[in-house]
Each structure stands twice: as structure tokens, then as C-alpha cells.
């Protein structure tokens, strides 16, 4: 699978709120950091963090605008629309960095400000 296709499949798993499918893209010793939250290390820890985040929202959808690939990394720019449990929505920009090793994500950094999601709706 090409890197861009792999990243699109990753975002499809995330948008489906499928943390187990999300985990299959990660290396066993991944370092995962969502915004300014402390990084977590290890596939199980990253899956648990994402599962907890998924429980806090009703849904989400990523729109990718640009993807840059290198042999050992991918960077994506886009917007993500979060649906809150009360039915309201908020859209924010993001950039993601994926450091790759052996066709798995070894370093996963999400650059995002989710404070609009956490604000009163």
C-alpha cells in the first residue's frame, strides 16, 4: 500500500471511531501525541488514549487538503469536524506528522487546537 493510501485508510478508521483498526497502523513502540497532551508510548497506550477521546465525542470527519510524503515520513494538512454528544459541531484545522518504520507509524504527532471543541456549545 502506498503511503498516501495508507494514511487515507488510517483516517477512515479514525472517522469510523474504530480504535482497533487505528491501532493496526501503529508500531508496537509508537510515540503518540495529541495536541499539547503528554505523549503516550506504545500501541496499547495510544489505542487507549484514542478510545477515551472517541468516547468524549459523538463523531468526527477529517477532510485532507494536502499530504506530503517522504520515504520515512508523511505530513497531512486538513480540517476535522467534531460532532458533540449534544448534536452541535465544530471544525478546526490540523496538521499531522507520521514518522514511519517498517510500514508502521513510529512517531505520531497531531498539531491541533481542540479548545473550540471543549468550549460550551
C-alpha positions as CSV (number, residue, x, y, z in Angstrom):
1,X,0.0,0.0,0.0
2,X,1.3,3.5,-0.9
3,X,1.9,5.9,2.0
4,X,-0.9,8.3,0.9
5,X,-3.4,5.4,0.6
6,X,-2.3,4.1,4.0
7,X,-2.9,7.5,5.6
8,X,-6.3,7.7,3.9
9,X,-7.2,4.3,5.3
10,X,-6.0,5.4,8.8
11,X,-8.2,8.5,8.7
12,X,-11.1,6.3,7.6
13,X,-10.6,4.1,10.7
14,X,-10.4,7.2,12.9
15,X,-13.6,8.7,11.3
16,X,-15.3,5.3,12.0
17,X,-14.2,5.6,15.6
18,X,-12.6,2.2,15.3
19,X,-9.7,2.3,17.7
20,X,-8.7,-1.3,17.0
21,X,-8.3,-0.6,13.2
22,X,-6.4,2.6,14.2
23,X,-4.0,0.5,16.3
24,X,-3.1,-1.7,13.3
25,X,-1.4,1.3,11.7
26,X,0.9,1.8,14.7
27,X,4.2,0.2,15.6
28,X,4.4,-1.6,18.9
29,X,6.6,1.1,20.4
30,X,4.8,4.1,18.8
31,X,5.1,7.6,20.4
32,X,1.7,9.2,20.1
33,X,0.9,12.9,21.0
34,X,-2.5,14.6,20.5
35,X,-2.1,18.4,20.6
36,X,-0.4,19.6,23.7
37,X,-1.4,16.5,25.7
38,X,1.5,14.5,27.2
39,X,2.8,11.9,24.7
40,X,2.0,8.2,25.3
41,X,4.3,5.4,24.3
42,X,3.2,2.0,23.0
43,X,0.4,0.8,20.7
44,X,-1.8,-0.2,23.6
45,X,-1.4,3.2,25.3
46,X,-2.2,5.0,22.1
47,X,-5.2,2.9,21.4
48,X,-6.5,3.5,25.0
49,X,-6.0,7.3,24.6
50,X,-7.9,7.3,21.3
51,X,-10.6,5.2,22.7
52,X,-11.0,7.6,25.6
53,X,-11.2,10.6,23.2
54,X,-13.7,8.8,21.0
55,X,-16.0,8.3,24.0
56,X,-16.0,12.1,24.5
57,X,-17.4,12.9,21.1
58,X,-20.4,11.6,19.0
59,X,-18.4,11.5,15.8
60,X,-15.8,13.1,13.6
61,X,-14.8,13.6,10.0
62,X,-11.4,14.5,8.5
63,X,-11.0,16.5,5.3
64,X,-7.5,16.2,4.0
65,X,-6.3,19.1,1.9
66,X,-2.6,18.2,1.3
67,X,-0.4,15.3,2.0
68,X,3.4,15.3,1.7
69,X,5.3,12.0,1.6
70,X,8.9,11.1,2.1
71,X,10.3,7.6,2.4
72,X,10.2,7.7,6.2
73,X,7.5,10.2,7.0
74,X,4.2,11.8,6.0
75,X,2.7,15.1,6.8
76,X,-1.0,15.9,6.3
77,X,-2.9,19.2,6.5
78,X,-6.7,19.4,6.7
79,X,-9.7,20.1,8.9
80,X,-11.5,17.9,11.3
81,X,-15.2,18.3,12.1
82,X,-16.2,17.0,15.5
83,X,-19.8,16.2,16.4
84,X,-20.5,16.7,20.1
85,X,-22.9,14.5,22.1
86,X,-25.4,17.3,22.1
87,X,-25.5,17.3,18.3
88,X,-23.6,20.5,17.7
89,X,-20.4,20.5,15.6
90,X,-17.1,22.3,15.4
91,X,-14.5,22.3,12.7
92,X,-10.8,23.0,13.4
93,X,-7.6,22.9,11.3
94,X,-4.9,20.3,12.0
95,X,-1.6,19.0,10.8
96,X,-0.3,15.5,11.5
97,X,3.2,14.2,11.3
98,X,3.8,10.5,10.9
99,X,7.3,9.1,11.3
100,X,7.4,5.7,9.7
101,X,9.3,2.5,10.2
102,X,8.6,-0.9,8.6
103,X,5.3,0.4,7.1
104,X,4.0,1.3,10.6
105,X,3.7,4.6,12.4
106,X,6.5,5.0,14.9
107,X,6.0,8.7,15.7
108,X,2.5,10.2,15.5
109,X,2.1,13.9,16.4
110,X,-1.2,15.8,15.9
111,X,-0.9,19.5,15.8
112,X,-4.3,20.9,16.7
113,X,-6.1,23.3,19.0
114,X,-9.2,21.5,20.2
115,X,-10.2,24.2,22.7
116,X,-13.2,25.1,20.4
117,X,-14.4,21.5,20.9
118,X,-14.2,21.8,24.6
119,X,-15.9,25.2,24.8
120,X,-19.5,25.4,25.7
121,X,-21.7,24.9,22.7
